[in-house]
Protein backbone atom coordinates (compact mmCIF):
# COMPACT_ATOMS: atom_id res chain seq x y z
CA UNK A 1 0.00 0.00 0.00
CA UNK A 2 1.39 3.39 -0.96
CA UNK A 3 0.59 6.72 0.66
CA UNK A 4 0.57 10.11 -1.05
CA UNK A 5 1.00 13.51 0.60
CA UNK A 6 0.32 17.05 -0.56
CA UNK A 7 3.10 19.38 0.60
CA UNK A 8 2.80 23.12 1.19
CA UNK A 9 5.06 25.76 2.73
CA UNK A 10 3.96 28.41 5.20
CA UNK A 11 5.74 31.09 7.21
CA UNK A 12 4.89 31.68 10.87
CA UNK A 13 5.94 34.59 13.05
CA UNK A 14 6.02 35.26 16.77
CA UNK A 15 7.36 37.89 19.14
CA UNK A 16 7.89 35.18 21.79
CA UNK A 17 10.04 32.40 20.26
CA UNK A 18 10.76 30.25 17.23
CA UNK A 19 8.87 27.42 18.94
CA UNK A 20 5.80 29.62 19.29
CA UNK A 21 6.00 30.58 15.61
CA UNK A 22 6.20 26.89 14.62
CA UNK A 23 3.30 25.92 16.85
CA UNK A 24 1.05 28.71 15.55
CA UNK A 25 1.69 28.00 11.85
CA UNK A 26 1.16 24.24 12.25
CA UNK A 27 -2.02 24.60 14.30
CA UNK A 28 -3.40 27.12 11.80
CA UNK A 29 -2.65 24.73 8.92
CA UNK A 30 -4.32 21.91 10.86
CA UNK A 31 -7.61 23.86 10.86
CA UNK A 32 -7.84 23.50 7.05
CA UNK A 33 -6.72 19.84 6.81
CA UNK A 34 -5.27 17.30 9.22
CA UNK A 35 -1.50 17.77 9.23
CA UNK A 36 0.35 14.49 8.75
CA UNK A 37 3.83 15.88 9.39
CA UNK A 38 5.84 19.09 9.34
CA UNK A 39 9.46 20.09 8.88
CA UNK A 40 11.11 23.39 9.80
CA UNK A 41 13.16 24.33 6.75
CA UNK A 42 14.26 27.86 7.64
CA UNK A 43 14.53 30.04 10.75
CA UNK A 44 15.25 33.74 10.80
CA UNK A 45 14.31 36.85 12.67
CA UNK A 46 14.37 40.59 12.64
CA UNK A 47 14.49 43.51 15.00
CA UNK A 48 11.42 45.70 14.58
CA UNK A 49 11.51 49.51 14.47
CA UNK A 50 10.47 49.64 18.13
CA UNK A 51 13.33 47.32 19.17
CA UNK A 52 11.40 44.07 19.60
CA UNK A 53 12.55 40.76 18.15
CA UNK A 54 10.30 38.92 15.69
CA UNK A 55 11.00 35.22 15.10
CA UNK A 56 10.14 33.85 11.64
CA UNK A 57 10.03 30.21 10.52
CA UNK A 58 9.37 28.58 7.17
CA UNK A 59 7.65 25.23 7.62
CA UNK A 60 6.97 22.47 5.11
CA UNK A 61 3.64 20.78 5.93
CA UNK A 62 2.43 17.43 4.62
CA UNK A 63 -1.24 16.48 4.26
CA UNK A 64 -2.08 12.82 3.67
CA UNK A 65 -4.27 12.40 0.58
CA UNK A 66 -7.05 9.82 0.60
ZINORHU-V292029 format. One record per backbone hydrogen bond with DSSP energy under -0.5 kcal/mol. CO is the residue of the C=O (numbers start at 1). NH is the residue of the N-H. If there is no record, write none. Layout:
co: (CO | CO)
nh: (NH | NH)
//
This chain:
co: (4 | 6 | 8 | 10 | 12 | 14 | 17 | 18 | 19 | 20 | 21 | 22 | 23 | 24 | 25 | 26 | 27 | 28 | 28 | 29 | 29 | 34 | 37 | 39 | 39 | 42 | 44 | 46 | 46 | 48 | 52 | 54 | 55 | 56 | 57 | 57 | 58 | 58 | 59 | 59 | 60 | 61 | 62 | 62 | 63)
nh: (65 | 63 | 61 | 59 | 57 | 55 | 21 | 22 | 23 | 24 | 25 | 26 | 27 | 28 | 29 | 30 | 31 | 31 | 32 | 32 | 33 | 64 | 62 | 41 | 60 | 58 | 56 | 48 | 54 | 51 | 48 | 46 | 14 | 44 | 12 | 59 | 41 | 42 | 10 | 61 | 39 | 8 | 36 | 37 | 6)
//
